[in-house]
Amino acid sequence: MLHLNIIGNKIKTLKFVGGIAILLSAPIVLTTFFIIAIGISLNVGLNTLDNEMGLSASLKEKLRIALEQEQRIKEWNSQHTSLFFNLFSNASS
């Protein structure tokens, strides 16, 4: 009977330690879910704002224009500078 009593006490101790561990880890889990919920809501809000204002399409168009202009500048520079200078300018890009 003493042996069963010791086992019962160990089980109670394990339950107590497990309960404490759950209580101590609850803020970490809740904070994680809270941060994920905020991220999802911000994503939805920003997507809605972007759809209304067309910011992504405008940004993509401006980037396309900028890349075309950069290409034209590189072509002009390669046509109007010496070969020696082109060797150094191409090495850095």
PDB file of N, CA, C and O in Angstrom:
ATOM      1  N   MET A   1       0.816  -1.191   0.000  1.00  0.00           N
ATOM      2  CA  MET A   1       0.000   0.000   0.000  1.00  0.00           C
ATOM      3  C   MET A   1       0.863   1.259   0.000  1.00  0.00           C
ATOM      4  O   MET A   1       0.506   2.265  -0.613  1.00  0.00           O
ATOM      5  N   LEU A   2       1.989   1.197   0.685  1.00  0.00           N
ATOM      6  CA  LEU A   2       2.909   2.321   0.737  1.00  0.00           C
ATOM      7  C   LEU A   2       3.463   2.613  -0.656  1.00  0.00           C
ATOM      8  O   LEU A   2       3.646   3.770  -1.034  1.00  0.00           O
ATOM      9  N   HIS A   3       3.725   1.548  -1.413  1.00  0.00           N
ATOM     10  CA  HIS A   3       4.246   1.692  -2.764  1.00  0.00           C
ATOM     11  C   HIS A   3       3.241   2.442  -3.652  1.00  0.00           C
ATOM     12  O   HIS A   3       3.645   3.327  -4.405  1.00  0.00           O
ATOM     13  N   LEU A   4       1.964   2.116  -3.584  1.00  0.00           N
ATOM     14  CA  LEU A   4       0.926   2.799  -4.359  1.00  0.00           C
ATOM     15  C   LEU A   4       0.779   4.243  -3.912  1.00  0.00           C
ATOM     16  O   LEU A   4       0.499   5.115  -4.734  1.00  0.00           O
ATOM     17  N   ASN A   5       0.958   4.505  -2.666  1.00  0.00           N
ATOM     18  CA  ASN A   5       0.866   5.861  -2.134  1.00  0.00           C
ATOM     19  C   ASN A   5       2.002   6.738  -2.681  1.00  0.00           C
ATOM     20  O   ASN A   5       1.788   7.907  -3.002  1.00  0.00           O
ATOM     21  N   ILE A   6       3.206   6.167  -2.786  1.00  0.00           N
ATOM     22  CA  ILE A   6       4.348   6.909  -3.336  1.00  0.00           C
ATOM     23  C   ILE A   6       4.114   7.220  -4.806  1.00  0.00           C
ATOM     24  O   ILE A   6       4.397   8.326  -5.267  1.00  0.00           O
ATOM     25  N   ILE A   7       3.596   6.242  -5.539  1.00  0.00           N
ATOM     26  CA  ILE A   7       3.296   6.453  -6.965  1.00  0.00           C
ATOM     27  C   ILE A   7       2.217   7.522  -7.117  1.00  0.00           C
ATOM     28  O   ILE A   7       2.310   8.369  -8.005  1.00  0.00           O
ATOM     29  N   GLY A   8       1.209   7.493  -6.271  1.00  0.00           N
ATOM     30  CA  GLY A   8       0.153   8.505  -6.315  1.00  0.00           C
ATOM     31  C   GLY A   8       0.703   9.899  -6.049  1.00  0.00           C
ATOM     32  O   GLY A   8       0.295  10.862  -6.699  1.00  0.00           O
ATOM     33  N   ASN A   9       1.622  10.014  -5.101  1.00  0.00           N
ATOM     34  CA  ASN A   9       2.237  11.316  -4.811  1.00  0.00           C
ATOM     35  C   ASN A   9       3.072  11.810  -5.981  1.00  0.00           C
ATOM     36  O   ASN A   9       3.076  13.006  -6.276  1.00  0.00           O
ATOM     37  N   LYS A  10       3.786  10.898  -6.657  1.00  0.00           N
ATOM     38  CA  LYS A  10       4.585  11.280  -7.811  1.00  0.00           C
ATOM     39  C   LYS A  10       3.694  11.768  -8.950  1.00  0.00           C
ATOM     40  O   LYS A  10       4.030  12.728  -9.643  1.00  0.00           O
ATOM     41  N   ILE A  11       2.570  11.109  -9.135  1.00  0.00           N
ATOM     42  CA  ILE A  11       1.637  11.528 -10.186  1.00  0.00           C
ATOM     43  C   ILE A  11       1.076  12.908  -9.868  1.00  0.00           C
ATOM     44  O   ILE A  11       0.959  13.747 -10.760  1.00  0.00           O
ATOM     45  N   LYS A  12       0.728  13.152  -8.607  1.00  0.00           N
ATOM     46  CA  LYS A  12       0.222  14.461  -8.207  1.00  0.00           C
ATOM     47  C   LYS A  12       1.286  15.531  -8.427  1.00  0.00           C
ATOM     48  O   LYS A  12       0.975  16.638  -8.866  1.00  0.00           O
ATOM     49  N   THR A  13       2.538  15.204  -8.123  1.00  0.00           N
ATOM     50  CA  THR A  13       3.634  16.151  -8.326  1.00  0.00           C
ATOM     51  C   THR A  13       3.814  16.452  -9.808  1.00  0.00           C
ATOM     52  O   THR A  13       4.006  17.605 -10.195  1.00  0.00           O
ATOM     53  N   LEU A  14       3.751  15.406 -10.641  1.00  0.00           N
ATOM     54  CA  LEU A  14       3.885  15.607 -12.083  1.00  0.00           C
ATOM     55  C   LEU A  14       2.737  16.458 -12.630  1.00  0.00           C
ATOM     56  O   LEU A  14       2.960  17.311 -13.490  1.00  0.00           O
ATOM     57  N   LYS A  15       1.521  16.241 -12.147  1.00  0.00           N
ATOM     58  CA  LYS A  15       0.383  17.047 -12.580  1.00  0.00           C
ATOM     59  C   LYS A  15       0.576  18.495 -12.175  1.00  0.00           C
ATOM     60  O   LYS A  15       0.267  19.408 -12.941  1.00  0.00           O
ATOM     61  N   PHE A  16       1.091  18.706 -10.961  1.00  0.00           N
ATOM     62  CA  PHE A  16       1.321  20.059 -10.470  1.00  0.00           C
ATOM     63  C   PHE A  16       2.387  20.759 -11.321  1.00  0.00           C
ATOM     64  O   PHE A  16       2.213  21.909 -11.725  1.00  0.00           O
ATOM     65  N   VAL A  17       3.482  20.056 -11.586  1.00  0.00           N
ATOM     66  CA  VAL A  17       4.562  20.628 -12.399  1.00  0.00           C
ATOM     67  C   VAL A  17       4.063  20.885 -13.816  1.00  0.00           C
ATOM     68  O   VAL A  17       4.382  21.920 -14.399  1.00  0.00           O
ATOM     69  N   GLY A  18       3.294  19.973 -14.374  1.00  0.00           N
ATOM     70  CA  GLY A  18       2.734  20.166 -15.707  1.00  0.00           C
ATOM     71  C   GLY A  18       1.786  21.348 -15.756  1.00  0.00           C
ATOM     72  O   GLY A  18       1.786  22.109 -16.724  1.00  0.00           O
ATOM     73  N   GLY A  19       0.975  21.506 -14.713  1.00  0.00           N
ATOM     74  CA  GLY A  19       0.065  22.647 -14.658  1.00  0.00           C
ATOM     75  C   GLY A  19       0.811  23.964 -14.591  1.00  0.00           C
ATOM     76  O   GLY A  19       0.435  24.934 -15.251  1.00  0.00           O
ATOM     77  N   ILE A  20       1.867  24.000 -13.795  1.00  0.00           N
ATOM     78  CA  ILE A  20       2.688  25.210 -13.705  1.00  0.00           C
ATOM     79  C   ILE A  20       3.338  25.515 -15.054  1.00  0.00           C
ATOM     80  O   ILE A  20       3.381  26.669 -15.478  1.00  0.00           O
ATOM     81  N   ALA A  21       3.843  24.478 -15.726  1.00  0.00           N
ATOM     82  CA  ALA A  21       4.475  24.673 -17.038  1.00  0.00           C
ATOM     83  C   ALA A  21       3.475  25.232 -18.045  1.00  0.00           C
ATOM     84  O   ALA A  21       3.819  26.102 -18.846  1.00  0.00           O
ATOM     85  N   ILE A  22       2.250  24.740 -18.007  1.00  0.00           N
ATOM     86  CA  ILE A  22       1.220  25.250 -18.920  1.00  0.00           C
ATOM     87  C   ILE A  22       0.905  26.703 -18.608  1.00  0.00           C
ATOM     88  O   ILE A  22       0.765  27.519 -19.519  1.00  0.00           O
ATOM     89  N   LEU A  23       0.794  27.033 -17.329  1.00  0.00           N
ATOM     90  CA  LEU A  23       0.508  28.418 -16.955  1.00  0.00           C
ATOM     91  C   LEU A  23       1.642  29.355 -17.358  1.00  0.00           C
ATOM     92  O   LEU A  23       1.394  30.485 -17.778  1.00  0.00           O
ATOM     93  N   LEU A  24       2.868  28.897 -17.235  1.00  0.00           N
ATOM     94  CA  LEU A  24       4.001  29.740 -17.593  1.00  0.00           C
ATOM     95  C   LEU A  24       4.155  29.893 -19.107  1.00  0.00           C
ATOM     96  O   LEU A  24       4.643  30.923 -19.573  1.00  0.00           O
ATOM     97  N   SER A  25       3.747  28.887 -19.877  1.00  0.00           N
ATOM     98  CA  SER A  25       3.882  28.969 -21.331  1.00  0.00           C
ATOM     99  C   SER A  25       2.669  29.616 -21.999  1.00  0.00           C
ATOM    100  O   SER A  25       2.737  29.957 -23.180  1.00  0.00           O
ATOM    101  N   ALA A  26       1.582  29.789 -21.290  1.00  0.00           N
ATOM    102  CA  ALA A  26       0.375  30.375 -21.881  1.00  0.00           C
ATOM    103  C   ALA A  26       0.618  31.781 -22.445  1.00  0.00           C
ATOM    104  O   ALA A  26       0.150  32.070 -23.546  1.00  0.00           O
ATOM    105  N   PRO A  27       1.333  32.671 -21.732  1.00  0.00           N
ATOM    106  CA  PRO A  27       1.561  33.999 -22.319  1.00  0.00           C
ATOM    107  C   PRO A  27       2.340  33.948 -23.631  1.00  0.00           C
ATOM    108  O   PRO A  27       2.100  34.759 -24.525  1.00  0.00           O
ATOM    109  N   ILE A  28       3.257  33.014 -23.749  1.00  0.00           N
ATOM    110  CA  ILE A  28       4.029  32.900 -24.984  1.00  0.00           C
ATOM    111  C   ILE A  28       3.122  32.486 -26.131  1.00  0.00           C
ATOM    112  O   ILE A  28       3.190  33.055 -27.221  1.00  0.00           O
ATOM    113  N   VAL A  29       2.278  31.501 -25.890  1.00  0.00           N
ATOM    114  CA  VAL A  29       1.365  31.013 -26.926  1.00  0.00           C
ATOM    115  C   VAL A  29       0.352  32.098 -27.297  1.00  0.00           C
ATOM    116  O   VAL A  29       0.092  32.334 -28.476  1.00  0.00           O
ATOM    117  N   LEU A  30      -0.210  32.749 -26.294  1.00  0.00           N
ATOM    118  CA  LEU A  30      -1.202  33.797 -26.562  1.00  0.00           C
ATOM    119  C   LEU A  30      -0.580  34.981 -27.295  1.00  0.00           C
ATOM    120  O   LEU A  30      -1.206  35.549 -28.190  1.00  0.00           O
ATOM    121  N   THR A  31       0.628  35.354 -26.932  1.00  0.00           N
ATOM    122  CA  THR A  31       1.301  36.445 -27.623  1.00  0.00           C
ATOM    123  C   THR A  31       1.563  36.087 -29.078  1.00  0.00           C
ATOM    124  O   THR A  31       1.409  36.929 -29.964  1.00  0.00           O
ATOM    125  N   THR A  32       1.953  34.854 -29.328  1.00  0.00           N
ATOM    126  CA  THR A  32       2.185  34.407 -30.706  1.00  0.00           C
ATOM    127  C   THR A  32       0.913  34.507 -31.533  1.00  0.00           C
ATOM    128  O   THR A  32       0.934  35.046 -32.640  1.00  0.00           O
ATOM    129  N   PHE A  33      -0.188  33.995 -31.011  1.00  0.00           N
ATOM    130  CA  PHE A  33      -1.461  34.078 -31.740  1.00  0.00           C
ATOM    131  C   PHE A  33      -1.894  35.527 -31.926  1.00  0.00           C
ATOM    132  O   PHE A  33      -2.442  35.873 -32.973  1.00  0.00           O
ATOM    133  N   PHE A  34      -1.660  36.377 -30.935  1.00  0.00           N
ATOM    134  CA  PHE A  34      -2.017  37.793 -31.025  1.00  0.00           C
ATOM    135  C   PHE A  34      -1.222  38.475 -32.128  1.00  0.00           C
ATOM    136  O   PHE A  34      -1.784  39.240 -32.912  1.00  0.00           O
ATOM    137  N   ILE A  35       0.080  38.209 -32.198  1.00  0.00           N
ATOM    138  CA  ILE A  35       0.920  38.824 -33.229  1.00  0.00           C
ATOM    139  C   ILE A  35       0.520  38.324 -34.613  1.00  0.00           C
ATOM    140  O   ILE A  35       0.496  39.104 -35.565  1.00  0.00           O
ATOM    141  N   ILE A  36       0.206  37.035 -34.738  1.00  0.00           N
ATOM    142  CA  ILE A  36      -0.235  36.495 -36.030  1.00  0.00           C
ATOM    143  C   ILE A  36      -1.557  37.135 -36.450  1.00  0.00           C
ATOM    144  O   ILE A  36      -1.734  37.475 -37.619  1.00  0.00           O
ATOM    145  N   ALA A  37      -2.483  37.302 -35.508  1.00  0.00           N
ATOM    146  CA  ALA A  37      -3.777  37.923 -35.822  1.00  0.00           C
ATOM    147  C   ALA A  37      -3.590  39.369 -36.272  1.00  0.00           C
ATOM    148  O   ALA A  37      -4.244  39.815 -37.215  1.00  0.00           O
ATOM    149  N   ILE A  38      -2.705  40.099 -35.608  1.00  0.00           N
ATOM    150  CA  ILE A  38      -2.431  41.487 -36.021  1.00  0.00           C
ATOM    151  C   ILE A  38      -1.838  41.504 -37.427  1.00  0.00           C
ATOM    152  O   ILE A  38      -2.224  42.337 -38.247  1.00  0.00           O
ATOM    153  N   GLY A  39      -0.908  40.598 -37.715  1.00  0.00           N
ATOM    154  CA  GLY A  39      -0.291  40.538 -39.040  1.00  0.00           C
ATOM    155  C   GLY A  39      -1.303  40.244 -40.139  1.00  0.00           C
ATOM    156  O   GLY A  39      -1.261  40.849 -41.210  1.00  0.00           O
ATOM    157  N   ILE A  40      -2.204  39.322 -39.870  1.00  0.00           N
ATOM    158  CA  ILE A  40      -3.231  38.986 -40.867  1.00  0.00           C
ATOM    159  C   ILE A  40      -4.160  40.165 -41.098  1.00  0.00           C
ATOM    160  O   ILE A  40      -4.497  40.475 -42.240  1.00  0.00           O
ATOM    161  N   SER A  41      -4.579  40.829 -40.017  1.00  0.00           N
ATOM    162  CA  SER A  41      -5.483  41.970 -40.176  1.00  0.00           C
ATOM    163  C   SER A  41      -4.800  43.132 -40.892  1.00  0.00           C
ATOM    164  O   SER A  41      -5.431  43.810 -41.703  1.00  0.00           O
ATOM    165  N   LEU A  42      -3.525  43.371 -40.605  1.00  0.00           N
ATOM    166  CA  LEU A  42      -2.796  44.417 -41.324  1.00  0.00           C
ATOM    167  C   LEU A  42      -2.657  44.073 -42.802  1.00  0.00           C
ATOM    168  O   LEU A  42      -2.782  44.948 -43.659  1.00  0.00           O
ATOM    169  N   ASN A  43      -2.401  42.816 -43.100  1.00  0.00           N
ATOM    170  CA  ASN A  43      -2.275  42.389 -44.486  1.00  0.00           C
ATOM    171  C   ASN A  43      -3.579  42.617 -45.244  1.00  0.00           C
ATOM    172  O   ASN A  43      -3.571  43.126 -46.365  1.00  0.00           O
ATOM    173  N   VAL A  44      -4.686  42.242 -44.637  1.00  0.00           N
ATOM    174  CA  VAL A  44      -5.991  42.441 -45.282  1.00  0.00           C
ATOM    175  C   VAL A  44      -6.257  43.933 -45.483  1.00  0.00           C
ATOM    176  O   VAL A  44      -6.713  44.351 -46.548  1.00  0.00           O
ATOM    177  N   GLY A  45      -5.970  44.729 -44.457  1.00  0.00           N
ATOM    178  CA  GLY A  45      -6.194  46.175 -44.562  1.00  0.00           C
ATOM    179  C   GLY A  45      -5.333  46.821 -45.628  1.00  0.00           C
ATOM    180  O   GLY A  45      -5.818  47.652 -46.395  1.00  0.00           O
ATOM    181  N   LEU A  46      -4.060  46.451 -45.688  1.00  0.00           N
ATOM    182  CA  LEU A  46      -3.174  47.031 -46.697  1.00  0.00           C
ATOM    183  C   LEU A  46      -3.537  46.565 -48.101  1.00  0.00           C
ATOM    184  O   LEU A  46      -3.414  47.337 -49.052  1.00  0.00           O
ATOM    185  N   ASN A  47      -3.980  45.323 -48.252  1.00  0.00           N
ATOM    186  CA  ASN A  47      -4.431  44.860 -49.572  1.00  0.00           C
ATOM    187  C   ASN A  47      -5.662  45.629 -50.030  1.00  0.00           C
ATOM    188  O   ASN A  47      -5.779  45.973 -51.206  1.00  0.00           O
ATOM    189  N   THR A  48      -6.576  45.898 -49.110  1.00  0.00           N
ATOM    190  CA  THR A  48      -7.766  46.678 -49.446  1.00  0.00           C
ATOM    191  C   THR A  48      -7.376  48.093 -49.860  1.00  0.00           C
ATOM    192  O   THR A  48      -7.881  48.613 -50.856  1.00  0.00           O
ATOM    193  N   LEU A  49      -6.489  48.711 -49.105  1.00  0.00           N
ATOM    194  CA  LEU A  49      -6.023  50.063 -49.433  1.00  0.00           C
ATOM    195  C   LEU A  49      -5.317  50.081 -50.779  1.00  0.00           C
ATOM    196  O   LEU A  49      -5.508  51.006 -51.569  1.00  0.00           O
ATOM    197  N   ASP A  50      -4.512  49.078 -51.042  1.00  0.00           N
ATOM    198  CA  ASP A  50      -3.796  48.996 -52.319  1.00  0.00           C
ATOM    199  C   ASP A  50      -4.777  48.827 -53.472  1.00  0.00           C
ATOM    200  O   ASP A  50      -4.602  49.438 -54.527  1.00  0.00           O
ATOM    201  N   ASN A  51      -5.800  48.009 -53.285  1.00  0.00           N
ATOM    202  CA  ASN A  51      -6.789  47.822 -54.354  1.00  0.00           C
ATOM    203  C   ASN A  51      -7.544  49.106 -54.641  1.00  0.00           C
ATOM    204  O   ASN A  51      -7.883  49.378 -55.793  1.00  0.00           O
ATOM    205  N   GLU A  52      -7.813  49.898 -53.615  1.00  0.00           N
ATOM    206  CA  GLU A  52      -8.532  51.158 -53.812  1.00  0.00           C
ATOM    207  C   GLU A  52      -7.658  52.215 -54.488  1.00  0.00           C
ATOM    208  O   GLU A  52      -8.140  52.966 -55.335  1.00  0.00           O
ATOM    209  N   MET A  53      -6.392  52.278 -54.124  1.00  0.00           N
ATOM    210  CA  MET A  53      -5.524  53.351 -54.615  1.00  0.00           C
ATOM    211  C   MET A  53      -4.646  52.931 -55.789  1.00  0.00           C
ATOM    212  O   MET A  53      -4.085  53.792 -56.466  1.00  0.00           O
ATOM    213  N   GLY A  54      -4.513  51.643 -56.044  1.00  0.00           N
ATOM    214  CA  GLY A  54      -3.699  51.168 -57.165  1.00  0.00           C
ATOM    215  C   GLY A  54      -2.211  51.433 -56.980  1.00  0.00           C
ATOM    216  O   GLY A  54      -1.512  51.720 -57.952  1.00  0.00           O
ATOM    217  N   LEU A  55      -1.723  51.344 -55.768  1.00  0.00           N
ATOM    218  CA  LEU A  55      -0.326  51.661 -55.498  1.00  0.00           C
ATOM    219  C   LEU A  55       0.632  50.637 -56.101  1.00  0.00           C
ATOM    220  O   LEU A  55       1.677  51.017 -56.630  1.00  0.00           O
ATOM    221  N   SER A  56       0.304  49.370 -56.034  1.00  0.00           N
ATOM    222  CA  SER A  56       1.201  48.339 -56.565  1.00  0.00           C
ATOM    223  C   SER A  56       1.367  48.479 -58.075  1.00  0.00           C
ATOM    224  O   SER A  56       2.482  48.386 -58.588  1.00  0.00           O
ATOM    225  N   ALA A  57       0.285  48.699 -58.776  1.00  0.00           N
ATOM    226  CA  ALA A  57       0.360  48.850 -60.233  1.00  0.00           C
ATOM    227  C   ALA A  57       1.184  50.075 -60.599  1.00  0.00           C
ATOM    228  O   ALA A  57       1.986  50.032 -61.531  1.00  0.00           O
ATOM    229  N   SER A  58       0.990  51.160 -59.872  1.00  0.00           N
ATOM    230  CA  SER A  58       1.744  52.385 -60.126  1.00  0.00           C
ATOM    231  C   SER A  58       3.227  52.174 -59.849  1.00  0.00           C
ATOM    232  O   SER A  58       4.074  52.612 -60.627  1.00  0.00           O
ATOM    233  N   LEU A  59       3.539  51.512 -58.757  1.00  0.00           N
ATOM    234  CA  LEU A  59       4.936  51.249 -58.413  1.00  0.00           C
ATOM    235  C   LEU A  59       5.596  50.351 -59.450  1.00  0.00           C
ATOM    236  O   LEU A  59       6.737  50.595 -59.842  1.00  0.00           O
ATOM    237  N   LYS A  60       4.896  49.320 -59.897  1.00  0.00           N
ATOM    238  CA  LYS A  60       5.452  48.420 -60.911  1.00  0.00           C
ATOM    239  C   LYS A  60       5.732  49.176 -62.210  1.00  0.00           C
ATOM    240  O   LYS A  60       6.757  48.953 -62.853  1.00  0.00           O
ATOM    241  N   GLU A  61       4.826  50.064 -62.590  1.00  0.00           N
ATOM    242  CA  GLU A  61       5.012  50.832 -63.822  1.00  0.00           C
ATOM    243  C   GLU A  61       6.218  51.766 -63.697  1.00  0.00           C
ATOM    244  O   GLU A  61       7.022  51.870 -64.623  1.00  0.00           O
ATOM    245  N   LYS A  62       6.341  52.434 -62.572  1.00  0.00           N
ATOM    246  CA  LYS A  62       7.470  53.344 -62.362  1.00  0.00           C
ATOM    247  C   LYS A  62       8.801  52.578 -62.320  1.00  0.00           C
ATOM    248  O   LYS A  62       9.809  53.069 -62.828  1.00  0.00           O
ATOM    249  N   LEU A  63       8.811  51.391 -61.724  1.00  0.00           N
ATOM    250  CA  LEU A  63      10.023  50.577 -61.723  1.00  0.00           C
ATOM    251  C   LEU A  63      10.391  50.121 -63.129  1.00  0.00           C
ATOM    252  O   LEU A  63      11.569  50.097 -63.486  1.00  0.00           O
ATOM    253  N   ARG A  64       9.392  49.759 -63.927  1.00  0.00           N
ATOM    254  CA  ARG A  64       9.645  49.354 -65.309  1.00  0.00           C
ATOM    255  C   ARG A  64      10.254  50.506 -66.095  1.00  0.00           C
ATOM    256  O   ARG A  64      11.211  50.311 -66.845  1.00  0.00           O
ATOM    257  N   ILE A  65       9.702  51.710 -65.928  1.00  0.00           N
ATOM    258  CA  ILE A  65      10.235  52.890 -66.619  1.00  0.00           C
ATOM    259  C   ILE A  65      11.663  53.181 -66.165  1.00  0.00           C
ATOM    260  O   ILE A  65      12.531  53.479 -66.986  1.00  0.00           O
ATOM    261  N   ALA A  66      11.905  53.093 -64.860  1.00  0.00           N
ATOM    262  CA  ALA A  66      13.247  53.358 -64.330  1.00  0.00           C
ATOM    263  C   ALA A  66      14.262  52.362 -64.874  1.00  0.00           C
ATOM    264  O   ALA A  66      15.382  52.747 -65.208  1.00  0.00           O
ATOM    265  N   LEU A  67      13.890  51.082 -64.970  1.00  0.00           N
ATOM    266  CA  LEU A  67      14.811  50.084 -65.503  1.00  0.00           C
ATOM    267  C   LEU A  67      15.086  50.312 -66.992  1.00  0.00           C
ATOM    268  O   LEU A  67      16.204  50.095 -67.459  1.00  0.00           O
ATOM    269  N   GLU A  68      14.075  50.745 -67.728  1.00  0.00           N
ATOM    270  CA  GLU A  68      14.286  51.064 -69.141  1.00  0.00           C
ATOM    271  C   GLU A  68      15.239  52.241 -69.284  1.00  0.00           C
ATOM    272  O   GLU A  68      16.127  52.221 -70.135  1.00  0.00           O
ATOM    273  N   GLN A  69      15.060  53.272 -68.452  1.00  0.00           N
ATOM    274  CA  GLN A  69      15.945  54.435 -68.508  1.00  0.00           C
ATOM    275  C   GLN A  69      17.369  54.069 -68.102  1.00  0.00           C
ATOM    276  O   GLN A  69      18.329  54.565 -68.693  1.00  0.00           O
ATOM    277  N   GLU A  70      17.511  53.215 -67.110  1.00  0.00           N
ATOM    278  CA  GLU A  70      18.840  52.777 -66.700  1.00  0.00           C
ATOM    279  C   GLU A  70      19.529  52.036 -67.847  1.00  0.00           C
ATOM    280  O   GLU A  70      20.721  52.223 -68.086  1.00  0.00           O
ATOM    281  N   GLN A  71      18.773  51.198 -68.549  1.00  0.00           N
ATOM    282  CA  GLN A  71      19.338  50.472 -69.687  1.00  0.00           C
ATOM    283  C   GLN A  71      19.773  51.445 -70.780  1.00  0.00           C
ATOM    284  O   GLN A  71      20.840  51.277 -71.371  1.00  0.00           O
ATOM    285  N   ARG A  72      18.948  52.469 -71.054  1.00  0.00           N
ATOM    286  CA  ARG A  72      19.312  53.461 -72.070  1.00  0.00           C
ATOM    287  C   ARG A  72      20.570  54.226 -71.663  1.00  0.00           C
ATOM    288  O   ARG A  72      21.419  54.512 -72.507  1.00  0.00           O
ATOM    289  N   ILE A  73      20.695  54.558 -70.381  1.00  0.00           N
ATOM    290  CA  ILE A  73      21.882  55.268 -69.897  1.00  0.00           C
ATOM    291  C   ILE A  73      23.122  54.406 -70.067  1.00  0.00           C
ATOM    292  O   ILE A  73      24.164  54.893 -70.504  1.00  0.00           O
ATOM    293  N   LYS A  74      23.017  53.125 -69.722  1.00  0.00           N
ATOM    294  CA  LYS A  74      24.158  52.223 -69.885  1.00  0.00           C
ATOM    295  C   LYS A  74      24.557  52.094 -71.356  1.00  0.00           C
ATOM    296  O   LYS A  74      25.743  52.079 -71.687  1.00  0.00           O
ATOM    297  N   GLU A  75      23.557  52.002 -72.231  1.00  0.00           N
ATOM    298  CA  GLU A  75      23.859  51.913 -73.660  1.00  0.00           C
ATOM    299  C   GLU A  75      24.540  53.181 -74.151  1.00  0.00           C
ATOM    300  O   GLU A  75      25.520  53.106 -74.892  1.00  0.00           O
ATOM    301  N   TRP A  76      24.039  54.344 -73.752  1.00  0.00           N
ATOM    302  CA  TRP A  76      24.635  55.620 -74.159  1.00  0.00           C
ATOM    303  C   TRP A  76      26.065  55.709 -73.641  1.00  0.00           C
ATOM    304  O   TRP A  76      26.971  56.109 -74.372  1.00  0.00           O
ATOM    305  N   ASN A  77      26.270  55.335 -72.372  1.00  0.00           N
ATOM    306  CA  ASN A  77      27.615  55.392 -71.797  1.00  0.00           C
ATOM    307  C   ASN A  77      28.574  54.466 -72.535  1.00  0.00           C
ATOM    308  O   ASN A  77      29.730  54.821 -72.763  1.00  0.00           O
ATOM    309  N   SER A  78      28.101  53.285 -72.908  1.00  0.00           N
ATOM    310  CA  SER A  78      28.985  52.358 -73.617  1.00  0.00           C
ATOM    311  C   SER A  78      29.324  52.862 -75.011  1.00  0.00           C
ATOM    312  O   SER A  78      30.403  52.556 -75.517  1.00  0.00           O
ATOM    313  N   GLN A  79      28.445  53.622 -75.648  1.00  0.00           N
ATOM    314  CA  GLN A  79      28.703  54.153 -76.985  1.00  0.00           C
ATOM    315  C   GLN A  79      29.593  55.394 -76.954  1.00  0.00           C
ATOM    316  O   GLN A  79      30.319  55.653 -77.914  1.00  0.00           O
ATOM    317  N   HIS A  80      29.548  56.155 -75.875  1.00  0.00           N
ATOM    318  CA  HIS A  80      30.220  57.455 -75.846  1.00  0.00           C
ATOM    319  C   HIS A  80      31.426  57.522 -74.908  1.00  0.00           C
ATOM    320  O   HIS A  80      31.933  58.615 -74.658  1.00  0.00           O
ATOM    321  N   THR A  81      31.882  56.436 -74.403  1.00  0.00           N
ATOM    322  CA  THR A  81      33.075  56.446 -73.567  1.00  0.00           C
ATOM    323  C   THR A  81      34.095  55.471 -74.142  1.00  0.00           C
ATOM    324  O   THR A  81      33.770  54.617 -74.968  1.00  0.00           O
ATOM    325  N   SER A  82      35.318  55.616 -73.694  1.00  0.00           N
ATOM    326  CA  SER A  82      36.377  54.767 -74.232  1.00  0.00           C
ATOM    327  C   SER A  82      36.256  53.336 -73.704  1.00  0.00           C
ATOM    328  O   SER A  82      35.591  53.087 -72.698  1.00  0.00           O
ATOM    329  N   LEU A  83      36.899  52.417 -74.386  1.00  0.00           N
ATOM    330  CA  LEU A  83      36.885  51.016 -73.987  1.00  0.00           C
ATOM    331  C   LEU A  83      37.549  50.840 -72.627  1.00  0.00           C
ATOM    332  O   LEU A  83      37.098  50.028 -71.819  1.00  0.00           O
ATOM    333  N   PHE A  84      38.609  51.588 -72.366  1.00  0.00           N
ATOM    334  CA  PHE A  84      39.318  51.494 -71.094  1.00  0.00           C
ATOM    335  C   PHE A  84      38.393  51.873 -69.934  1.00  0.00           C
ATOM    336  O   PHE A  84      38.392  51.207 -68.899  1.00  0.00           O
ATOM    337  N   PHE A  85      37.618  52.927 -70.103  1.00  0.00           N
ATOM    338  CA  PHE A  85      36.692  53.352 -69.045  1.00  0.00           C
ATOM    339  C   PHE A  85      35.583  52.327 -68.850  1.00  0.00           C
ATOM    340  O   PHE A  85      35.160  52.088 -67.720  1.00  0.00           O
ATOM    341  N   ASN A  86      35.105  51.716 -69.936  1.00  0.00           N
ATOM    342  CA  ASN A  86      34.046  50.713 -69.845  1.00  0.00           C
ATOM    343  C   ASN A  86      34.474  49.498 -69.040  1.00  0.00           C
ATOM    344  O   ASN A  86      33.659  48.887 -68.350  1.00  0.00           O
ATOM    345  N   LEU A  87      35.748  49.148 -69.128  1.00  0.00           N
ATOM    346  CA  LEU A  87      36.226  48.007 -68.350  1.00  0.00           C
ATOM    347  C   LEU A  87      36.043  48.256 -66.856  1.00  0.00           C
ATOM    348  O   LEU A  87      35.649  47.354 -66.117  1.00  0.00           O
ATOM    349  N   PHE A  88      36.328  49.476 -66.412  1.00  0.00           N
ATOM    350  CA  PHE A  88      36.180  49.788 -64.987  1.00  0.00           C
ATOM    351  C   PHE A  88      34.727  49.984 -64.586  1.00  0.00           C
ATOM    352  O   PHE A  88      34.340  49.589 -63.486  1.00  0.00           O
ATOM    353  N   SER A  89      33.916  50.578 -65.441  1.00  0.00           N
ATOM    354  CA  SER A  89      32.524  50.830 -65.077  1.00  0.00           C
ATOM    355  C   SER A  89      31.717  49.531 -65.048  1.00  0.00           C
ATOM    356  O   SER A  89      30.806  49.411 -64.229  1.00  0.00           O
ATOM    357  N   ASN A  90      32.012  48.567 -65.898  1.00  0.00           N
ATOM    358  CA  ASN A  90      31.300  47.307 -65.913  1.00  0.00           C
ATOM    359  C   ASN A  90      31.696  46.411 -64.765  1.00  0.00           C
ATOM    360  O   ASN A  90      30.916  45.554 -64.349  1.00  0.00           O
ATOM    361  N   ALA A  91      32.899  46.596 -64.243  1.00  0.00           N
ATOM    362  CA  ALA A  91      33.368  45.755 -63.145  1.00  0.00           C
ATOM    363  C   ALA A  91      32.615  46.043 -61.854  1.00  0.00           C
ATOM    364  O   ALA A  91      32.491  45.159 -61.006  1.00  0.00           O
ATOM    365  N   SER A  92      32.112  47.260 -61.688  1.00  0.00           N
ATOM    366  CA  SER A  92      31.431  47.618 -60.439  1.00  0.00           C
ATOM    367  C   SER A  92      29.946  47.299 -60.461  1.00  0.00           C
ATOM    368  O   SER A  92      29.316  47.307 -59.403  1.00  0.00           O
ATOM    369  N   SER A  93      29.367  47.023 -61.598  1.00  0.00           N
ATOM    370  CA  SER A  93      27.918  46.772 -61.629  1.00  0.00           C
ATOM    371  C   SER A  93      27.579  45.322 -61.643  1.00  0.00           C
ATOM    372  O   SER A  93      26.402  44.963 -61.669  1.00  0.00           O
TER     373      SER A  93
END
